[in-house]
Amino acid sequence: MPGNSFGQAFRITTAGESHGPGNVVIIDGVPPGIPISVDDLQIDLDRRRPGQSKIVTQRDEPDVPEILSGVFEGHTTGTSLAILIRNRDQRSKDYSAIKDVYRPGHADYSFDAKYGFRDYRGGGRSSARETTVRVAAGVVAKKLIEAAFGGRVTGYVVQVGDIRADVPDPAAVTLEQVERSVDGSPNIVRCPDAAAAERMIALIEECRKAGDSIGGAAEIVATNVPPGLGEPVFDKLKADLAKALFSLPAVLGVEYGIGFGCVTMRGSRHNDVFTAEPAPGGGEKPEVSTETNRHGGMLGGISTGMPIVLRAAVKPTSSLPIEQQTISKDGERTSISTKGRHDPCLLPRFVPMAEAMIAIVLADHWLRWQSQCTNQ
């Protein structure tokens, strides 16, 4: 009922706040025998962590995970897996001035409306700081789907402001292209289009120097997903993937495949034509695919075997050092400029968060499919 858990067969439960001692995740349903270590977790946590470049928040958090249970001699045991990530660099005094003031764009008022009380330090429970442990859980999910069906999830920034990346084949984008520029230096904006990435960085820097922020969009692609994942009604794969992305802070829109591009298309143009090839290894069932992938890898809420392609629209950071008009808890008009360390653009650090949530959904639906359709 409180909404701190997600998933069914692969289920995560998180706890923690932005300026509390730390954040923790308990993962239920992890099969035994999956190799996992702190070093494995650290790779994606470093991609999410603050302070990694000049265009993200300078909060200095090492984000070192502690595996509390569920792993023995480097492998999962099949019991509940618990991971703790401590907060090390909180500056709660930065937020004392907003104790009784509602920050525009934040959840301050809605928390007061719901609970009659809120943790005003940072974003409290609604802060993106909570996503540290989701990213850790996502590493476990990525390991599971890779072992189960060779599944891979890759995210990248596809738009910042009005600058759009040219990505002809989303399924062909590699982690190396996302994380490294052509010259081998870190790709700090995580856009695989080098020319667009340079312009994105310049725009983010311009906004940062002006005390402002900028929004954008990320694209997330899951490859090697077998056909058959998902349910036909309430637990459609597309519905659970959308919920997963919408559960992340700052997400205002989600689409998959051709998305809103479908509104101007005729059915004869929109439909993807099916094709079939002989089954590999001489099997009985043909290998079915489509010539195009406007359906984004899902039909009827069930995966088709084509790459699953989603996009998430992420709003500009709400915390700004420039002065904005607002009201106090008592309804008095006032102004506010938010102190603290904040991302001028959320997209570069959003990518590993989105990957994690997509992997968690795929792991959950894979386990559910295996338990239901035992003849597959």
C-alpha positions as CSV (number, residue, x, y, z in Angstrom):
1,M,0.0,0.0,0.0
2,P,2.7,2.6,0.7
3,G,4.2,2.2,-2.7
4,N,7.8,1.4,-1.8
5,S,7.9,-1.9,-3.8
6,F,8.0,-2.7,-7.5
7,G,7.7,-5.9,-9.4
8,Q,6.2,-9.4,-8.8
9,A,8.5,-12.3,-9.4
10,F,11.6,-10.0,-9.3
11,R,10.6,-7.5,-6.6
12,I,12.5,-4.6,-5.2
13,T,11.7,-2.6,-2.1
14,T,13.6,0.6,-1.3
15,A,14.0,2.9,1.7
16,G,15.9,6.1,2.3
17,E,15.9,9.8,1.8
18,S,18.1,12.4,0.2
19,H,19.7,13.6,3.4
20,G,19.3,10.6,5.7
21,P,22.0,8.1,6.6
22,G,21.6,6.2,3.3
23,N,19.4,4.2,1.0
24,V,18.8,0.5,0.9
25,V,17.1,-2.0,-1.5
26,I,15.9,-5.5,-0.8
27,I,15.5,-7.6,-3.9
28,D,13.3,-10.7,-3.8
29,G,13.1,-13.4,-6.4
30,V,16.8,-13.4,-7.5
31,P,17.7,-16.9,-8.7
32,P,20.7,-18.6,-7.1
33,G,24.1,-18.8,-8.8
34,I,24.2,-15.3,-10.5
35,P,27.8,-13.9,-10.1
36,I,27.7,-10.5,-8.4
37,S,30.2,-8.4,-6.5
38,V,30.6,-4.9,-5.2
39,D,32.8,-4.1,-8.3
40,D,29.9,-5.2,-10.6
41,L,27.6,-2.8,-8.8
42,Q,30.1,0.0,-8.8
43,I,30.3,0.3,-12.6
44,D,26.7,1.6,-13.1
45,L,26.8,3.5,-9.8
46,D,29.8,5.4,-11.0
47,R,27.8,6.3,-14.2
48,R,24.9,7.6,-12.0
49,R,27.0,9.3,-9.2
50,P,27.2,13.1,-8.8
51,G,30.4,15.0,-9.3
52,Q,31.5,13.0,-12.4
53,S,31.8,16.0,-14.7
54,K,31.4,19.7,-15.0
55,I,27.8,19.4,-16.3
56,V,26.3,17.6,-13.3
57,T,25.8,18.4,-9.6
58,Q,29.1,18.6,-7.7
59,R,27.8,16.8,-4.6
60,D,30.7,14.4,-3.8
61,E,29.2,11.0,-3.1
62,P,31.4,7.9,-3.6
63,D,28.3,5.7,-3.7
64,V,30.1,2.6,-2.6
65,P,27.6,-0.3,-2.2
66,E,27.5,-2.7,0.8
67,I,26.0,-6.1,0.1
68,L,24.3,-7.1,3.3
69,S,22.7,-10.4,2.4
70,G,21.9,-12.8,-0.5
71,V,25.5,-13.3,-1.8
72,F,28.0,-15.9,-0.8
73,E,31.3,-16.6,-2.3
74,G,30.5,-14.2,-5.2
75,H,27.2,-15.7,-6.2
76,T,23.6,-15.0,-5.3
77,T,22.1,-17.6,-2.9
78,G,18.5,-17.4,-4.0
79,T,17.5,-15.6,-0.7
80,S,16.6,-11.9,-0.4
81,L,19.5,-9.7,-1.5
82,A,20.0,-6.5,0.4
83,I,22.2,-3.6,-0.7
84,L,23.0,-0.4,1.3
85,I,24.5,2.8,-0.1
86,R,25.4,5.4,2.5
87,N,25.0,9.2,2.1
88,R,28.4,10.8,2.8
89,D,28.2,14.4,1.6
90,Q,24.9,15.8,2.7
91,R,24.7,19.6,3.3
92,S,21.3,19.8,5.0
93,K,22.0,23.4,6.1
94,D,21.7,24.5,2.5
95,Y,17.9,23.8,2.8
96,S,17.1,25.4,6.1
97,A,15.7,28.5,4.3
98,I,13.1,26.5,2.5
99,K,11.6,24.8,5.6
100,D,8.3,26.7,5.2
101,V,8.5,27.7,1.5
102,Y,7.3,25.7,-1.5
103,R,9.9,25.4,-4.3
104,P,8.4,25.8,-7.8
105,G,8.5,22.4,-9.6
106,H,9.2,20.4,-6.5
107,A,7.1,18.0,-4.4
108,D,7.1,20.3,-1.3
109,Y,3.4,21.2,-1.5
110,S,2.2,17.8,-2.6
111,F,4.1,16.2,0.3
112,D,2.5,18.6,2.8
113,A,-0.9,17.9,1.2
114,K,-0.4,14.1,1.6
115,Y,1.4,13.8,4.9
116,G,1.0,17.1,6.6
117,F,4.7,16.9,7.2
118,R,7.8,16.7,5.0
119,D,11.5,16.3,5.1
120,Y,12.6,19.6,3.6
121,R,16.3,18.6,3.2
122,G,16.7,18.2,-0.5
123,G,13.8,16.3,-2.0
124,G,13.5,13.8,0.9
125,R,11.9,10.6,-0.3
126,S,11.2,12.0,-3.7
127,S,14.8,12.9,-4.4
128,A,16.8,11.2,-7.2
129,R,19.2,10.2,-4.4
130,E,16.8,7.2,-3.8
131,T,17.7,5.9,-7.3
132,T,21.2,4.9,-6.2
133,V,19.8,1.6,-4.9
134,R,17.6,1.1,-7.9
135,V,20.7,1.3,-10.1
136,A,22.3,-1.3,-7.9
137,A,19.2,-3.6,-8.3
138,G,19.3,-2.9,-12.0
139,V,22.8,-4.4,-12.2
140,V,21.5,-7.6,-10.7
141,A,18.6,-7.6,-13.2
142,K,21.0,-7.0,-16.1
143,K,23.1,-10.0,-15.0
144,L,19.9,-12.1,-14.8
145,I,18.6,-11.2,-18.3
146,E,22.0,-11.5,-19.9
147,A,22.4,-15.0,-18.5
148,A,18.8,-16.0,-19.3
149,F,18.5,-14.8,-22.9
150,G,21.4,-12.7,-23.8
151,G,19.4,-9.6,-23.0
152,R,21.1,-6.2,-23.0
153,V,19.8,-2.7,-22.1
154,T,21.5,0.4,-23.4
155,G,20.4,4.0,-22.8
156,Y,21.6,7.3,-24.1
157,V,20.7,10.9,-24.4
158,V,18.9,11.6,-27.6
159,Q,17.9,15.3,-27.1
160,V,18.8,18.3,-24.9
161,G,16.7,21.4,-25.4
162,D,16.2,21.7,-29.2
163,I,19.3,19.7,-30.0
164,R,18.5,16.3,-31.4
165,A,20.9,13.4,-31.9
166,D,20.9,11.5,-35.2
167,V,20.7,7.8,-34.2
168,P,19.8,5.8,-37.3
169,D,19.8,2.3,-35.6
170,P,19.0,2.4,-31.9
171,A,19.7,-1.3,-31.5
172,A,23.3,-0.9,-32.8
173,V,24.3,1.7,-30.2
174,T,27.0,0.3,-27.8
175,L,27.9,1.1,-24.2
176,E,31.3,2.3,-25.5
177,Q,29.7,4.8,-27.8
178,V,27.6,6.1,-24.9
179,E,30.4,6.3,-22.4
180,R,33.4,7.4,-24.6
181,S,33.9,10.0,-27.2
182,V,35.6,9.2,-30.5
183,D,39.0,10.3,-29.0
184,G,38.5,8.0,-26.0
185,S,37.7,10.8,-23.5
186,P,34.6,10.5,-21.3
187,N,31.4,11.2,-23.2
188,I,30.0,13.4,-20.4
189,V,26.6,14.0,-21.9
190,R,26.1,10.3,-22.9
191,C,25.0,11.0,-26.5
192,P,26.3,8.7,-29.2
193,D,26.1,11.4,-31.9
194,A,29.5,13.2,-31.4
195,A,28.5,16.4,-33.2
196,A,25.2,16.7,-31.3
197,A,27.0,15.8,-28.0
198,E,29.3,18.8,-28.3
199,R,26.4,21.2,-28.9
200,M,24.5,19.6,-26.0
201,I,27.4,20.2,-23.6
202,A,27.7,23.8,-24.8
203,L,23.9,24.4,-24.2
204,I,24.1,22.8,-20.7
205,E,27.1,25.0,-19.8
206,E,25.2,28.1,-21.0
207,C,22.3,27.2,-18.8
208,R,24.5,26.5,-15.8
209,K,26.3,29.8,-16.1
210,A,22.9,31.6,-16.3
211,G,21.7,29.9,-13.1
212,D,19.1,28.0,-15.2
213,S,18.5,24.4,-16.3
214,I,17.4,22.5,-19.4
215,G,15.3,19.4,-20.2
216,G,15.7,16.7,-22.8
217,A,15.0,13.1,-23.6
218,A,16.7,9.7,-23.2
219,E,16.2,6.7,-25.4
220,I,16.5,3.2,-23.9
221,V,16.9,0.1,-26.1
222,A,16.6,-3.6,-25.0
223,T,18.0,-6.1,-27.4
224,N,17.8,-9.9,-27.7
225,V,14.5,-9.9,-25.8
226,P,12.6,-13.1,-26.7
227,P,9.0,-12.9,-27.9
228,G,6.4,-13.7,-25.3
229,L,7.2,-11.5,-22.3
230,G,4.3,-9.5,-20.9
231,E,0.6,-10.0,-20.2
232,P,-2.3,-9.1,-22.6
233,V,-4.4,-6.9,-20.3
234,F,-3.4,-5.0,-17.1
235,D,0.3,-6.2,-16.9
236,K,1.2,-5.4,-20.5
237,L,5.0,-5.2,-20.9
238,K,4.6,-1.7,-22.3
239,A,2.5,-0.6,-19.3
240,D,5.0,-1.9,-16.8
241,L,7.9,-0.4,-18.7
242,A,6.1,3.0,-18.7
243,K,5.3,2.7,-15.0
244,A,9.0,1.9,-14.3
245,L,10.1,5.0,-16.2
246,F,7.4,7.3,-14.8
247,S,8.4,6.2,-11.3
248,L,11.8,7.9,-11.8
249,P,12.0,11.6,-10.7
250,A,11.4,14.3,-13.4
251,V,9.9,12.1,-16.1
252,L,7.0,13.8,-17.8
253,G,6.4,11.6,-20.8
254,V,7.1,8.1,-22.1
255,E,6.7,6.7,-25.6
256,Y,7.8,3.5,-27.4
257,G,8.4,2.6,-31.0
258,I,7.1,5.4,-33.3
259,G,5.3,6.8,-30.3
260,F,3.4,10.0,-30.9
261,G,4.5,9.9,-34.5
262,C,1.6,7.5,-35.1
263,V,-1.0,10.2,-34.9
264,T,-0.4,11.4,-38.4
265,M,0.1,8.0,-40.0
266,R,-2.3,5.8,-41.8
267,G,-2.5,2.1,-40.8
268,S,-1.1,0.9,-44.1
269,R,2.0,3.0,-43.4
270,H,2.2,2.3,-39.7
271,N,1.9,-1.5,-39.7
272,D,5.2,-3.5,-39.6
273,V,5.2,-6.3,-42.2
274,F,6.0,-9.8,-40.7
275,T,8.7,-11.9,-42.2
276,A,9.9,-15.5,-41.4
277,E,13.2,-17.3,-41.7
278,P,13.9,-21.0,-41.2
279,A,14.5,-21.8,-37.5
280,P,18.2,-21.9,-36.6
281,G,19.5,-25.4,-36.0
282,G,16.7,-26.9,-38.1
283,G,14.0,-26.4,-35.4
284,E,10.3,-26.6,-36.2
285,K,9.3,-23.0,-35.5
286,P,10.3,-20.4,-38.0
287,E,12.2,-17.3,-36.8
288,V,9.6,-14.5,-37.1
289,S,10.5,-10.8,-37.3
290,T,9.3,-7.6,-38.9
291,E,10.8,-5.6,-41.7
292,T,10.5,-2.4,-39.6
293,N,10.0,-1.7,-35.9
294,R,7.5,1.0,-35.6
295,H,5.8,-1.1,-32.9
296,G,8.9,-0.8,-30.7
297,G,9.2,-4.5,-30.0
298,M,5.8,-5.0,-28.4
299,L,2.4,-5.9,-29.8
300,G,-0.7,-6.5,-27.6
301,G,1.5,-5.7,-24.6
302,I,3.7,-8.7,-25.3
303,S,7.3,-8.7,-26.7
304,T,7.8,-9.7,-30.3
305,G,11.5,-10.4,-30.3
306,M,12.3,-7.1,-32.1
307,P,14.4,-4.5,-30.1
308,I,12.3,-2.8,-27.5
309,V,12.8,1.0,-28.0
310,L,11.5,3.6,-25.5
311,R,12.0,7.3,-24.9
312,A,11.5,9.3,-21.8
313,A,11.0,13.1,-21.6
314,V,12.9,14.6,-18.6
315,K,12.0,18.0,-17.3
316,P,14.6,20.7,-16.5
317,T,15.9,20.6,-13.0
318,S,13.5,22.5,-10.7
319,S,16.1,23.7,-8.1
320,L,17.5,27.0,-9.5
321,P,19.9,29.6,-7.9
322,I,18.0,32.4,-9.7
323,E,15.1,34.1,-7.9
324,Q,11.6,32.7,-8.4
325,Q,8.2,33.7,-7.0
326,T,6.4,31.3,-4.7
327,I,4.4,31.1,-1.5
328,S,5.0,29.9,2.1
329,K,3.1,27.2,3.9
330,D,0.8,29.9,5.2
331,G,0.0,31.2,1.7
332,E,2.2,34.3,2.0
333,R,3.8,35.5,-1.3
334,T,7.6,35.3,-1.2
335,S,10.5,34.6,-3.4
336,I,13.1,31.9,-3.4
337,S,16.5,31.0,-4.8
338,T,17.5,27.4,-4.1
339,K,20.9,26.9,-2.6
340,G,22.8,23.6,-2.9
341,R,24.4,21.6,-5.7
342,H,22.1,20.7,-8.6
343,D,22.3,19.3,-12.1
344,P,21.9,22.0,-14.8
345,C,20.6,19.0,-16.9
346,L,19.4,15.7,-15.5
347,L,19.9,13.6,-18.6
348,P,23.5,12.5,-18.3
349,R,22.8,10.9,-14.9
350,F,19.3,9.8,-15.8
351,V,20.6,7.2,-18.4
352,P,21.8,4.5,-15.9
353,M,18.6,5.0,-13.8
354,A,16.4,4.4,-16.8
355,E,18.5,1.3,-17.9
356,A,18.1,-0.1,-14.4
357,M,14.3,0.2,-14.4
358,I,14.0,-1.4,-17.8
359,A,16.2,-4.3,-16.8
360,I,14.2,-4.8,-13.6
361,V,10.9,-5.0,-15.6
362,L,12.4,-7.5,-18.1
363,A,13.8,-9.7,-15.3
364,D,10.4,-9.7,-13.6
365,H,8.5,-10.6,-16.7
366,W,11.0,-13.3,-17.7
367,L,10.6,-15.0,-14.4
368,R,6.8,-14.7,-14.6
369,W,6.8,-16.1,-18.1
370,Q,9.0,-19.1,-17.1
371,S,6.7,-19.9,-14.2
372,Q,3.5,-19.7,-16.3
373,C,4.5,-21.0,-19.7
374,T,6.6,-24.0,-18.8
375,N,6.4,-25.4,-22.4
376,Q,8.4,-22.5,-23.8
